């Protein structure tokens, strides 16, 4: 709905797309940063319970956040594309 209002006030489709994706990714980026910090700080404590694994494995510490960001980006992109394609006049009339 916010994308519709933005277009109604003159925003271009690209601006709506970027704004919607940014709003969708913001909590994921905060969660990834906090999770990485906690993983690095608490890794030695958790490492005692791991079997044949390093709590600071660089592959895991790089691929898991990347997978989370890619998944969230795809999830945020789908509604953003749909919001960017909506005709603002029809959307405002429906509201």
SULURCOR-V296047 format. One record per backbone hydrogen bond with DSSP energy under -1.0 kcal/mol. CO is the residue of the C=O (numbers start at 1). NH is the residue of the N-H. E is the energy in kcal/mol with one decimal. If there is no record, write none. Layout:
BEGIN
CO/NH/E, CO/NH/E
END
This chain:
BEGIN
1/5/-2.0, 2/6/-2.5, 3/7/-2.3, 4/8/-2.2, 5/9/-1.6, 6/11/-2.7, 7/10/-1.6, 12/16/-1.9, 13/17/-2.3, 14/18/-2.6, 15/19/-2.3, 16/20/-2.5, 17/21/-2.3, 18/22/-2.4, 19/23/-2.2, 20/24/-1.8, 21/25/-2.2, 22/26/-1.7, 25/29/-2.6, 26/30/-2.1, 27/31/-2.2, 28/32/-2.6, 29/33/-2.4, 30/34/-2.5, 31/35/-2.6, 32/36/-2.5, 33/37/-2.2, 34/38/-2.5, 35/39/-2.5, 36/40/-2.3, 37/41/-2.3, 38/42/-3.1, 42/46/-2.1, 43/47/-2.4, 46/49/-1.6, 54/57/-1.4, 57/61/-2.6, 59/63/-2.8, 60/64/-1.9, 62/66/-1.3, 63/67/-2.6, 64/68/-2.4, 65/69/-2.6, 66/70/-2.5, 67/71/-2.5, 68/72/-2.4, 69/73/-2.4, 70/74/-2.3, 71/75/-2.2, 72/76/-2.2, 73/77/-1.9, 74/78/-1.6, 76/80/-1.2, 77/81/-2.7, 78/82/-1.8, 79/83/-2.5, 80/84/-2.0, 81/85/-1.1, 87/91/-2.2, 88/92/-2.4, 89/93/-1.9, 90/94/-1.9, 91/95/-1.4
END
